[in-house]
Amino acid sequence: MKVGIIGLGKMGLNLALNLQENNIDVIGYDVSILARQKASESHLSIVNSQEELLQKLEDKKIIFLSTPSGEITNTLVRTLTNELQSNDILIDGGNSYFKDSVKNYELAKEKGIGFLDCGTSGGMEGAQEGACLMIGGDAEVFNQAEEVFAALACHKGYLYTGESGSGHYLKMIHNGIEYGMMQAIGEGFDILNAGGYDYNFEKVASVWNHGSVIRSWLMELAEESFESDPKLDDIKGIIDASGEGKWTVAEALDLNVPVPVISSSLFARNASKIDDSFSAKVVATMRNQFGGHDVTRNEGQ
C-alpha cells in the first residue's frame, strides 16, 4: 500500500514516519520548504508539489491530510476532489470541525471519492509510536483504508465510529475532556504553590503518578516539565486553544447539556491571556510537552 501525506509539521511528519516504520510506502508533501527538508533528513520520500504527489501515487490513491483545521484543510479538499479519481480516498487526520468534515464528505461523495474524518490523539509521541484514532465515514471506505489506521494506532487504539463527522465529533469531545483534566491538575499545583509548604513539584507529580487515583500521562508530562523548570519560571501562564474546547461547549449549549468543568476550563484559557497564573503555566507546559504547542517565554529565558 502507498499513502500520500500532505502536511509534514509536528504531527504529520511523525505520522509519516510511523507508517514508514510499519512497512507502508509513504510519500510526503508540505508547502513549507523547511518542513520538506526536515522530512527528507528523516529519510522520508518527499515531493516538491501536490501535482508530483498525485503522479507518484498508485491508481487507487490514498491521501492523508495532517493540516490545520478550517480554510486550509477545506481548500485542500476542494482542490483534491477536482484532481482525484472516483474510488480514491481522502483522510482528514487533523482537528477539523465535524460540520466541516460532513460538508467535505458530501463534496467528495458527489465525485465518487471516499472521505474519512479521523480524529487523532496521543500527541507527537503517539503519532510516531502509536496513536489513538477515531474514524468516521462510509464503512466500505474505512474497510479499504483500515490497514493505514492499524499501522498508525497503538494496540486497541483505533475505532470506526460510524457516519461522516462522527470521528471528528468524538475527538472534539475528547479534547473538551482534556481541557478539564489539565485545568484541574493546573489548579491543584496552583494551590500547592501558594500554600505554606515547600514541595518539590517534580516529586509530587511523580508520587501522584504511582498508584494514585489521578495517575495519568498528563501527570507524567507535568513531572517532566518540573524536572527541567522546577517553578516554571521560564514561561508565562498563557494558554492558547486550537478550537475543540470552544466547539465542545457550543455543542453542549445546542444540546442543553451542562458542562461546567469543560466550559470553566475554556474560560480559564481566555483569562490566561490577562492573568499570568501558576495554574495556567502548568497547563501551558503540559500542552507543550504532548503536542509541541508553543509556550510564551519570559524575557531573558
C-alpha positions in Angstrom: 0.0 0.0 0.0 1.2 3.5 -0.8 -0.1 6.6 1.1 0.5 10.3 0.4 0.7 12.6 3.3 0.1 16.3 3.0 1.3 18.3 5.9 4.6 17.4 7.5 4.5 19.5 10.7 4.9 18.2 14.2 2.1 15.7 13.8 2.2 14.9 10.1 5.9 14.1 10.0 5.6 11.7 12.9 2.6 10.0 11.4 4.5 9.6 8.1 7.5 8.1 10.0 5.1 5.8 11.9 3.6 4.5 8.6 7.0 4.0 7.1 8.2 2.1 10.2 5.2 -0.2 9.7 6.1 -1.1 6.2 3.7 1.3 4.4 5.1 3.2 1.4 4.8 6.9 2.2 5.3 9.9 0.0 5.2 13.3 1.8 4.5 16.8 0.8 4.3 20.2 2.6 4.1 23.7 1.2 6.9 24.6 3.5 10.4 24.1 2.1 11.8 23.8 5.6 9.2 21.1 6.5 10.1 19.1 3.4 13.8 19.5 4.2 13.3 18.2 7.7 11.3 15.2 6.5 13.9 14.4 3.9 16.6 14.4 6.6 14.4 11.9 8.4 14.7 9.6 5.3 11.1 10.1 4.2 10.3 10.2 0.4 9.4 13.8 -0.4 7.9 15.6 -3.4 8.0 19.3 -4.1 4.5 19.8 -5.3 1.0 18.5 -4.9 0.9 17.6 -8.6 4.0 15.5 -8.2 2.5 13.7 -5.2 -0.6 12.7 -7.3 1.6 11.5 -10.1 3.7 9.2 -7.8 0.7 7.6 -6.1 -0.9 4.4 -7.4 -4.1 4.2 -9.4 -6.2 3.9 -6.3 -4.8 6.8 -4.3 -5.0 7.3 -0.6 -4.1 10.7 0.7 -3.9 11.6 4.4 -4.2 15.2 5.4 -2.4 16.4 8.5 -3.1 20.1 8.1 -4.6 23.0 10.2 -8.4 22.9 10.6 -10.5 25.4 8.8 -9.9 27.1 5.5 -6.5 25.5 4.8 -7.9 21.9 5.0 -11.2 22.8 3.4 -9.4 24.4 0.4 -7.2 21.4 0.1 -10.2 19.1 0.0 -11.9 21.2 -2.7 -8.7 21.2 -4.8 -8.1 17.5 -4.4 -11.7 16.4 -5.1 -11.2 18.1 -8.5 -7.9 16.2 -9.1 -8.6 12.7 -7.7 -10.5 9.9 -9.5 -13.6 8.0 -8.4 -12.8 5.5 -5.7 -9.7 7.3 -4.5 -9.7 8.0 -0.7 -9.1 11.2 1.2 -8.5 11.0 5.0 -8.6 14.2 7.1 -6.4 13.4 10.1 -6.4 16.9 11.6 -8.6 18.5 14.2 -11.3 19.7 11.8 -14.7 20.9 13.0 -17.1 18.0 12.5 -19.6 20.0 10.5 -16.8 21.0 8.1 -16.0 17.3 7.8 -19.6 16.4 6.9 -19.5 19.1 4.1 -16.2 17.8 2.8 -17.6 14.2 2.8 -20.6 15.3 0.8 -18.4 17.2 -1.7 -16.1 14.1 -2.1 -19.1 11.7 -2.3 -20.6 13.7 -5.3 -17.5 12.7 -7.2 -17.3 9.1 -6.1 -14.3 9.8 -3.8 -14.1 8.3 -0.4 -13.7 10.6 2.6 -12.9 9.7 6.2 -12.7 12.1 9.1 -10.1 10.8 11.5 -9.7 12.3 15.0 -6.0 11.8 16.0 -4.9 11.8 19.7 -1.7 10.9 21.5 0.3 14.0 20.7 3.6 13.9 18.8 4.8 10.8 20.7 1.6 8.9 19.8 1.8 10.0 16.2 5.2 8.3 15.9 4.9 5.4 18.3 1.2 4.5 18.2 -1.8 6.9 18.1 -5.4 6.8 19.2 -7.7 7.2 16.2 -11.4 7.8 15.8 -12.7 7.4 12.2 -16.0 8.4 10.7 -17.3 7.9 7.1 -18.7 5.1 4.9 -17.9 1.6 6.3 -16.7 0.3 2.9 -14.2 3.2 2.6 -13.0 2.6 6.1 -12.5 -1.1 5.3 -10.4 -0.2 2.3 -8.2 2.1 4.3 -8.1 0.1 7.6 -4.5 -1.0 7.0 -3.4 2.6 7.4 -5.2 3.0 10.7 -4.0 -0.3 12.0 -0.4 0.7 11.2 -0.7 4.1 12.9 -2.5 3.1 16.0 -1.3 1.6 19.3 -2.8 -1.7 20.5 -6.7 -1.3 20.5 -6.1 2.3 19.5 -8.4 2.8 16.6 -12.2 2.8 16.4 -14.6 3.1 13.4 -17.2 5.4 14.8 -19.9 5.3 12.0 -21.3 8.0 9.8 -19.5 11.0 8.4 -18.4 13.6 11.0 -18.5 11.1 13.9 -14.8 10.7 14.1 -14.1 14.4 14.5 -17.1 14.8 16.7 -15.7 12.2 19.1 -12.2 13.8 19.0 -13.8 17.2 19.8 -15.5 15.8 22.9 -12.2 14.1 23.8 -10.4 17.4 23.7 -13.1 19.1 25.8 -12.5 16.4 28.5 -8.7 17.0 28.1 -9.3 20.7 28.8 -11.0 19.9 32.1 -8.4 17.4 33.2 -5.5 19.7 32.5 -7.2 22.6 34.2 -7.8 20.5 37.4 -4.1 19.5 37.5 -3.0 23.1 37.0 -5.3 24.4 39.7 -4.1 21.8 42.2 -0.5 22.8 41.7 -1.5 26.4 41.9 -2.8 25.8 45.4 0.4 23.9 46.4 2.4 26.8 45.0 0.5 29.4 47.1 0.4 27.2 50.2 2.8 27.2 53.2 4.7 24.0 52.4 7.9 23.8 50.3 7.0 21.0 47.9 9.2 19.7 45.2 6.7 19.6 42.4 8.6 17.1 40.3 8.5 14.6 43.2 4.8 15.5 43.9 3.9 14.7 40.3 5.9 11.5 40.4 4.3 10.1 43.5 0.9 11.1 42.3 1.6 9.1 39.1 2.5 5.9 41.1 -0.7 4.3 42.3 -2.8 7.3 43.0 -6.3 7.8 41.6 -5.2 10.7 39.4 -2.2 9.0 37.8 -2.0 9.8 34.1 0.1 10.6 31.1 -0.7 14.3 31.8 0.8 14.0 35.3 3.9 12.3 33.8 4.2 15.3 31.5 3.9 17.7 34.4 6.7 15.8 36.2 8.9 16.2 33.1 8.2 19.9 33.0 9.0 20.4 36.7 12.2 18.4 36.3 13.6 20.9 33.8 12.0 24.1 35.3 11.0 23.5 39.0 8.8 26.6 39.4 8.1 27.1 35.7 9.9 30.5 35.9 10.9 30.3 32.2 7.4 30.5 30.8 4.4 32.7 31.0 1.0 31.4 32.1 -0.6 32.0 28.7 -2.6 29.1 27.2 -3.7 29.1 23.6 -6.5 27.0 22.3 -6.9 25.2 19.0 -10.7 25.3 18.9 -12.0 22.0 20.1 -12.9 23.1 23.6 -14.9 26.0 22.2 -16.7 23.7 19.8 -17.5 21.3 22.6 -19.0 24.0 24.8 -21.0 25.3 21.8 -22.3 21.8 21.0 -23.3 21.3 24.7 -25.2 24.6 24.6 -27.1 23.5 21.5 -28.0 20.2 23.1 -28.8 21.7 26.5 -26.2 19.5 28.2 -24.5 21.1 31.3 -20.7 21.1 31.0 -19.5 23.3 33.9 -16.0 21.8 34.1 -15.2 22.0 30.4 -16.7 25.5 30.0 -14.8 26.8 33.0 -11.5 25.4 31.7 -12.2 27.1 28.4 -12.8 30.4 30.1 -9.6 29.9 32.2 -7.7 29.8 28.9 -9.2 33.0 27.9 -8.4 34.5 31.3 -4.8 33.3 31.0 -4.2 36.0 28.3 -4.6 38.7 31.0 -3.6 36.8 34.2 -0.2 35.1 34.4 -1.3 32.4 37.0 0.7 29.4 38.1 -2.1 27.0 37.1 -2.0 28.5 33.6 1.8 27.8 33.5 1.2 24.2 34.4 -1.4 23.7 31.7 0.7 25.6 29.1 3.7 23.4 29.8 1.7 20.1 29.6 0.3 21.3 26.2 3.9 22.0 25.0 5.0 18.5 26.2 2.4 16.4 24.5 1.6 18.5 21.4 4.5 20.7 20.8 2.2 23.7 21.3 4.1 27.0 21.7 4.7 28.5 25.2 5.3 32.2 25.8 8.8 32.6 27.3 9.7 35.2 29.9 12.1 37.8 28.6 15.7 36.7 29.0 14.8 33.0 29.3 
